[in-house]
Structures are given as structure tokens and as C-alpha cells.
Amino acid sequence: MRSLAILSFLIWCWLLTMRGQFWRAGPVLPVAVPEHAPPVAIVVPARDEARFIARSIGSLLAQDYPGPFHVTLVDDRSEDGTGGIARGIGDSRLTVLTGSERPAGWAGKLWALRQGVASAGDPEFYLFTDADIEHDPPHLASLVAMAERHGLDMVSEMVSLSCESWAEKGLIPAFVFYFQLLYPFSWVNNPLCGTAAAAGGTVLIRRGALIRIGGIEAVRGALIDDVALAGAVKAGGRIFLGHSALARSIRPYPKIADIWRMIARSAYAQLRFSPVVLVATTLAMGLVWLVPPIAALSGHGLACFLGLLTWALFAAAYWPTLNRFHRSFLWALLLPAIALFYMAATIGSAVNHHRGRGVVWKGRAYAGGSP
């Protein structure tokens, strides 16, 4: 146990000092107005989003943007009246398309985006946003201002996530924390670093950059589409990823099972559907998250001391994220248990895949797909 405690402590020393300050709560997109406000086409893929669509589309139509913009909703063969609700809004700046059957090899969301892009004309920018996101009036202007000021090909944000139910309070802040650990935002935003990522709730992309990478077709089979798109764009341009104070998800996750499904649908894809990577990842997570509390509670001497110290270190690293969600520091002490839940959901994702269930989302099953 002492050797494992020492190794875990050394790993956390490296993570906290050498992994792009992933624990920080920024950067946050500032509110701004672009000096030049080029045309923007907003494309919203939607499948069975009747609960949220009026609120989401209404917030987009209320954007305080000094230039021209148009919203295209692609109704991806919804069965709950999503398209009808959107058409009932009756705004000339909104086009509602009925999506065609998804071709083989395409992920559903990406096929919907492809259809929206094809119908949107030739704007300077596209804004891809989910149908469960609510946007404050300055949001679009601030996204374009960031792209124009810094010559960026893509601007993406981790929107504020719902954190009201006990399940969300316990598990959602950790989702953001782990995402930043995988993709440190400072590395994503550094043009000299190969790390690329985006958050699919808000992706502003230049039309020229989308053409350069070969269009949406370049990532058509990707199940983690936002990260795949960011990787393609960053290969020849600059991107930005930050936190949003101007957009929020209005989709609740009231039960633990809801969050389990959210994680399990793509966790194994993140590991490239590899059993070897799954085993290595599980062992690594156990070493990083579980060894410190075990050593602290059951070890002796140096093992106990290092276990307590390491536990305190990653609890302190979690505090900026908890503070962003207005949660008590006491949740940081439960991070090992939260990590155990994420480990179990990842293993569950792999079990589903190898039992032939693949990835299931919005009533569709994807047996494979590009990671």
C-alpha cells in the first residue's frame, strides 16, 4: 500500500503542476460586441426535443446581434411534435427543415447538421447549438467578437449545466472537472499544442474552416462529434474552448440513472472501443482516485499520511469547479466515490458494446462508429 500511495501522490503532483492547470474555472467568454458583424447561420439539430425547443429557439431569435443571422432547425425525424412546435413560432428568421433518412455511416446529429449547413447559404460563420440550450441575448455577438478579435476558426464553450437535483449536485460538476482533466482548456487554446476539444452545446465555426476540412462529412461517423470536429479544425487553424456565462443547458438529469446513461452512451467510444485501453484506464483511475482514500483510512505511517495529503490535493483542485456550480466544498471529499460511479458507468458502456447494444441515443443504436 505504501508504494501505491507514493505513486498516487507523485501522479497528482504531476497533474497539478504539468497538465495545463486543468483545475482552473476559466477561461470564460467575455461579453463583447464585434466591430464587424458578418452574417451567421445558426443550425439546430433536434430529435424529440418538444420539451425544450420553444425556449431554445426563442432565445436564439432574441439575440442582440448587430449583423444578419438566420436560424435553421433540422427536425431529425422527431416523433413528439418538435417540428410542429418550432413552425408555430412563426418568425421569418426561422426555417424548419424535415430531416431525411440518415445514410449509413453517419451519426444522427452530424447528418442533421449537414442538412442544415446545405440549406443555410454562404454565411461567414455557422453556429451549431443543441436544442436544449438557452442563450442570453449577447451570446452570439460575444462568440463572433471572440473569433474576430483573435482570428479563430472555432469558438466553443462548455455551457452551464443543470445542477438542481441531488443527482446533478453530486455528479455534474465532476463531469466538467473530468472533461477539463482530459482536455485542459489552456492546451486546447494553445496553437502550439496538439490537444483539441470542443463542447457540442455551442460551436461557432468559420465557413472557410469547415470547407477546408471537407465539411461535416469529414467527421460524419464520429460519436464524440464535438471533439472530432475540433481536432479537424485545429489541424490547420486556431480554436478556443472556454466556459460560458451566457448559455445554459435546460435539460435536467433528475435521477442517477439519467446521468449513468449520459456517460455510458459515449464513454467506451472515448476509449476507442478497446478492451486493453478500458483495463488500463480502470487501473489508472483506481490508482488516482481510490488509492488515496484507501491508504488514508486503512494505511499506516507514510501510506496514511500520503493518502490524506493526496486526497486533500485533489479535493482542493476540485474546489474551483464546485465554486462555479455554487456547491459546498464538502462535495470534494466525496470525489473518490463520484469517480467510482464514473468508472462503473464506463465499464457499463463497454459491457453494452460487447453485448451488441452499442451506443443508444435518442432511440437510435450505433453498433460501432468512429471514436
HUTAMO-V703619 format. One record per residue. N is the residue number from 0. SS is DSSP state (~ for helix, > for strand, _ for the rest). PSI is psi in whole degrees, -180 to 180 (999 if undefined). BURIAL is b if it has 24 or more other ideal C-beta (glycine too) atoms within 12 Angstrom, else e. Layout:
# HUTAMO-V703619
n={N;N}
ss={SS;SS}
psi={PSI;PSI}
burial={BURIAL;BURIAL}
This chain:
# HUTAMO-V703619
n={0;1;2;3;4;5;6;7;8;9;10;11;12;13;14;15;16;17;18;19;20;21;22;23;24;25;26;27;28;29;30;31;32;33;34;35;36;37;38;39;40;41;42;43;44;45;46;47;48;49;50;51;52;53;54;55;56;57;58;59;60;61;62;63;64;65;66;67;68;69;70;71;72;73;74;75;76;77;78;79;80;81;82;83;84;85;86;87;88;89;90;91;92;93;94;95;96;97;98;99;100;101;102;103;104;105;106;107;108;109;110;111;112;113;114;115;116;117;118;119;120;121;122;123;124;125;126;127;128;129;130;131;132;133;134;135;136;137;138;139;140;141;142;143;144;145;146;147;148;149;150;151;152;153;154;155;156;157;158;159;160;161;162;163;164;165;166;167;168;169;170;171;172;173;174;175;176;177;178;179;180;181;182;183;184;185;186;187;188;189;190;191;192;193;194;195;196;197;198;199;200;201;202;203;204;205;206;207;208;209;210;211;212;213;214;215;216;217;218;219;220;221;222;223;224;225;226;227;228;229;230;231;232;233;234;235;236;237;238;239;240;241;242;243;244;245;246;247;248;249;250;251;252;253;254;255;256;257;258;259;260;261;262;263;264;265;266;267;268;269;270;271;272;273;274;275;276;277;278;279;280;281;282;283;284;285;286;287;288;289;290;291;292;293;294;295;296;297;298;299;300;301;302;303;304;305;306;307;308;309;310;311;312;313;314;315;316;317;318;319;320;321;322;323;324;325;326;327;328;329;330;331;332;333;334;335;336;337;338;339;340;341;342;343;344;345;346;347;348;349;350;351;352;353;354;355;356;357;358;359;360;361;362;363;364;365;366;367;368;369;370}
ss={_;~;~;~;~;~;~;~;~;~;~;~;~;~;~;~;~;~;_;_;_;_;_;_;_;_;_;>;_;_;_;_;_;_;_;_;_;_;_;>;>;>;>;>;>;>;_;_;_;_;_;_;~;~;~;~;~;~;~;~;~;_;_;_;_;_;_;_;>;>;>;>;>;>;>;_;_;_;_;_;_;~;~;~;~;~;~;_;_;_;_;_;_;>;>;>;>;>;_;_;_;_;_;_;_;_;_;~;~;~;~;~;~;~;~;~;~;~;~;_;_;_;_;_;>;>;>;>;>;_;_;_;>;>;>;_;_;_;~;~;~;~;~;~;~;~;~;~;~;~;_;_;_;>;>;>;>;>;>;>;_;_;_;_;_;~;~;~;~;~;~;~;~;~;~;~;~;~;~;~;~;~;_;_;~;~;~;~;_;_;_;_;_;_;_;_;_;_;_;_;_;>;>;>;>;>;~;~;~;~;~;~;_;_;_;~;~;~;~;_;_;>;_;_;~;~;~;~;~;~;~;~;~;~;_;_;_;_;>;>;>;>;>;>;>;>;>;>;>;_;_;_;_;_;_;~;~;~;~;~;~;~;~;~;_;_;~;~;~;~;_;_;_;_;~;~;~;~;~;~;~;~;~;~;~;~;~;~;~;~;~;~;~;~;~;~;~;~;_;_;_;~;~;~;~;~;~;~;~;~;~;~;~;~;~;~;~;~;~;~;~;~;~;~;_;_;_;_;_;~;~;~;~;_;~;~;~;~;~;~;~;~;~;~;~;~;~;~;~;~;~;~;~;~;_;_;_;_;>;>;>;_;_;>;>;>;_;_;_;>;_}
psi={-37;-41;-41;-39;-41;-45;-43;-42;-43;-38;-43;-32;-41;-45;-43;-23;-21;1;55;25;48;-23;-10;154;3;-176;160;132;123;153;128;164;127;144;-36;126;86;167;142;133;120;123;124;106;136;129;114;57;34;-33;-30;-16;-39;-42;-42;-51;-38;-39;-32;-41;-18;13;136;70;128;-7;180;141;155;144;128;116;125;107;104;66;46;153;9;13;17;-49;-40;-40;-44;-42;-30;-13;-37;49;135;-19;5;127;132;117;142;115;148;171;137;125;159;139;-4;138;147;-47;-41;-35;-39;-44;-41;-43;-39;-42;-42;-28;-2;0;-147;67;169;-37;151;141;114;123;148;161;1;24;134;133;134;154;-36;4;-53;-44;-39;-38;-47;-39;-41;-45;-42;-41;-36;8;43;145;-23;138;123;155;146;103;161;131;151;134;61;-46;165;-35;-44;-42;-37;-31;-27;-45;-36;-33;-46;-42;-46;-36;-43;-30;-40;-42;80;128;-35;-32;-42;-40;-5;114;-17;-3;141;-12;131;140;162;167;119;-15;-29;111;110;125;139;141;-39;-37;-39;-39;-42;-38;-2;18;-175;-27;-27;-25;26;-29;4;129;-28;75;-35;-43;-40;-43;-41;-41;-41;-41;-43;-22;-22;16;-172;143;163;137;128;-169;152;134;6;3;148;149;134;14;118;154;79;-22;153;-37;-34;-42;-36;-49;-38;-40;-47;-23;-25;-1;-43;-30;-37;-30;15;31;34;119;-35;-45;-36;-47;-45;-41;-41;-44;-41;-42;-38;-42;-41;-43;-31;-33;-44;-50;-34;-44;-39;-37;-23;-11;179;153;-126;-39;-45;-44;-47;-33;-47;-44;-45;-40;-43;-36;-49;-23;-42;-37;-30;-19;-44;-37;-45;-41;-37;-35;6;42;154;149;-21;-28;-27;-30;-21;7;-37;-42;-38;-41;-37;-39;-46;-36;-45;-41;-36;-44;-40;-37;-42;-40;-44;-44;-48;-12;5;6;-25;-151;126;124;131;40;7;143;134;110;-32;-117;157;134;999}
burial={b;e;e;b;b;b;b;b;b;e;b;b;e;e;b;b;e;e;b;b;e;b;b;b;b;b;b;b;b;b;e;b;b;b;e;e;b;b;b;b;b;b;b;b;b;b;b;b;b;b;e;b;b;b;b;b;b;b;b;b;b;e;b;b;b;e;b;e;b;b;b;b;b;b;b;b;b;b;e;e;e;b;b;e;b;b;e;e;b;e;e;e;b;b;b;b;b;b;b;e;e;b;e;e;e;b;b;b;b;b;b;b;b;b;b;b;b;b;b;b;e;e;b;b;b;b;b;b;b;b;b;b;b;b;b;b;e;b;b;b;b;b;b;b;b;b;b;b;e;b;e;b;b;b;b;b;b;b;b;b;b;b;b;e;e;e;b;b;b;b;b;b;b;b;b;b;b;b;b;b;b;b;b;b;b;b;b;b;b;e;e;e;e;e;b;b;b;b;b;b;b;b;b;b;b;b;b;e;b;b;e;e;b;e;b;b;b;b;b;b;b;b;b;b;b;b;b;b;b;b;b;b;b;b;e;e;b;b;b;b;b;b;b;b;b;b;b;b;b;b;b;e;b;e;e;e;e;e;b;b;e;b;b;b;b;b;b;b;b;b;b;e;b;e;e;e;e;b;e;e;b;b;e;e;b;b;b;b;b;b;b;b;b;b;b;b;e;e;b;e;e;e;b;e;e;b;b;b;b;b;b;b;b;b;b;e;b;b;b;b;b;b;e;b;b;e;b;e;e;e;b;b;b;b;b;b;e;b;b;b;b;b;b;b;b;b;b;b;b;b;e;b;b;e;e;e;e;b;b;e;b;b;e;b;e;b;e;e;b;b;b}
